[in-house]
């Protein structure tokens, strides 16, 4: 990401002081400050969404560089993203245009690089980028070495399909295994880097960052959101208001702090919308997914790689996402990707989609194999392999010193966190892992808490909140156990 000044949609993962100075790492900024106090608004955002909202960090007075901005002549310059349009084109025309734009985007980034890595999975976004890159090699537009990089369990669709693609293109293939030990290391890594997201999203990014002999890493993480208009399985035209539901389900935050912080969080979201006037409601909803979810979770995690090896997200150039946003939402569909792959590398359409094991865009067919849909066992590894470590971090007093948590809830979930061997991570698992990272962050940087509130009503409100949380967890567990039978 540090290669392109114009790479605005991804955001720049930098930290800004109250005086406007910009730092690469939060640790460097914390060191030059006399006092570092917890920001409960940011804490609530993570408890609700698993990532921080807006520009807040967990330290009051330290913010992230705003979305759609760059640092120029010692000051932050902000930009307006392109407007969403409603142009209607047939899928062939969209695919043709997208091929040209993606090739131009890749060629600009590839200049001067003799050896690159590409993050490759069994999904469609990285497959699109791989096909474009291979076409450029065939056309003599890139003569360097390509190494496909993937992580996950060896028998997972992501790893198996990525290996097939790499073999077909004649690329080197580097596989990073995931393990309970790596997950524990990621809990530490997330904490040291600011505890702004759940550590389960770091995967093998630190190992990738330590690779030698690679001039840059190419990623396609924005393919689904920009290209196909899909965010976490929801199409753009069906996106709900991201703050429609209050999602602090487990009563971790003290109710009095929560009420105040929620008002501040809603104000932050409103102010961010006001930065970009005269947009439609659906436009705002997609922009919020970019400025909050994609920027604060995915990009912050990817920065682990970018700090050591330049990483670039395809689909993020203004020309690319500007074109896509000019189209009617119905034009951002699966058929565009099918047409694109057929034109560039139709052989990749014979490799199933990791999401369901079926041929892409053929929902009526049966899965072609029995490889695993999930590429990790994080749920089991958190609840069992790393259970003692996580519970110790949550219970050691660091979180309690912040005076923002419902301490009875912390204790209750430590005592009643399920220990079954489901591989899938559920919402409580993510929160427990993140709380362990937060404890590490608080201890390492001596983060100061708030002044305790002596109001007697707090205990009653926290009690009611926890009782509701118990009911929610029971219902949610039954629902997910049925939905994700393994």
Buried (B, 14 or more C-beta within 10 A) or exposed (E): BBBBEEBBBBBBBBBBBEEEEBBBBBBEBBEEBEEBBBBBBBBBBBBBBBBBBBBBBBBBBBBBBBBBBBBEEEEBEEBEBBEBBEEEBEBBEBBBBBBEBBBEBBEBBBEEBEBBBBBBBBBBBBBBBBBBBBBBBEEEEBEEBBBBBBBBBEEBBBBBBBBBBBEBBEBEBBBBEBBBEBBBBBBBBBBBBBBBBBBBBBBBBBBBBEBEEBBBBBBBBBBBBBBBBBBEEEBBEEBEEBBEEEBBBBBBBBBBBBEEBBEBBEEBBEEBBEBBEEBEEBBBBBBBBBBBBBBBBBBBBBBBBBBBBBBBBBBBBBBBBBBBBBBEBEBBBBBBBBBBBBBBBEEBBEBBBBBBBBBBBBEEEEBBEEBBBBBBBBBBBBBBBBBEBBBEBBBBEBBBBBBBBBEBBBBBBBEEBBEEEBBBBBBBBBBBBBBBBBBBBBBBBEBBBBEEEEEEEBEEBBBEBBEEBBEBBEEBBEEBBEEBEE
